[in-house]
Amino acid sequence: MTFDLSALHTEFAAWRAADMRLPIWWRDDDAIQPTPELDRLSAIARRSGVPVHLAVIPKFADHHLATRLENAPEVVPVVHGWAHQNHAPAGTKKTEFGIARTDAAKDAIAGLTKLRELFGDHLVPMFVPPWNRIDSGIFEALVNAGYETLSTFTPRSIAEPVSGLTQINTHIDPIDWHGTRGIVEPYELISGIVRLLQDRRSAKTDNAEPLGLLTHHLVHPPEVWDFTEQLLNALVSGPTDVFCARPPL
């Protein structure tokens, strides 16, 4: 499936005229083990030149995933909560770390410890709370545990919510989670991306924060795979700088 990204290219022309550049990055959630879908994700990262920050669920990950990523510099493992377990009260939005609970910090520490054992220096100490929800009361505990970055969804309101913790969110999710679970209606999706860029160009939002694509490789229908690669290719063709949380090895 081919998507009309001409509106994005038109917006990029305005960025060039303003002599502005857009930092971009890519995060993918819910990895546990090697799969054909992970292989496809990795291949897109290599072809596009945009590393994918792979949010790994610590409780269920094992050495098979670590072995798969040993020689895959295009895949950057980060920490996805602990067990991707919902602790929210009945009738409220799902969250593992979005409510105050006594063992939240313990779980966050366990996640970092487990994945450091698996990935060593390949792991980036970035905390990605499942469902992109987190209670601010845990921020200090994240820093004390050794986390350096927090990533959720939507434009950040502040670059450093607490000293020592930088927030780098994602902003584009092509999946229609509350409808078909296929791709968001393409015109709406692409128009939304253009609005994100316009807000940055006009300084309504923070352009120092890399614009983040969020994907979920285990549940992609074909059209989401197509869109992911086409969007990444369009982004790198623009006045953009690719962000990677891990320096080159």
Secondary structure, 3 states (H helix, E strand, C coil): CCCCCHHHHHHHHHHHHCCCCEEEEEEEEEECCCCHHHHHHHHHHHHHCCCEEEEECHHHCCHHHHHHHCCCCCEEEEECCCCCCCCCCCCCCCCCECCCCCCHHHHHHHHHHHHHHHHHHHCCCEECCHHHCECHHHHHHHHHHCCCEECCECCCCCCCCECCEEECCECECCECCCCCCCECCHHHHHHHHHHHHHHHHCCCCCCCCCEEEEECHHHCCHHHHHHHHHHHHHHHCCCEEECCCCCCC
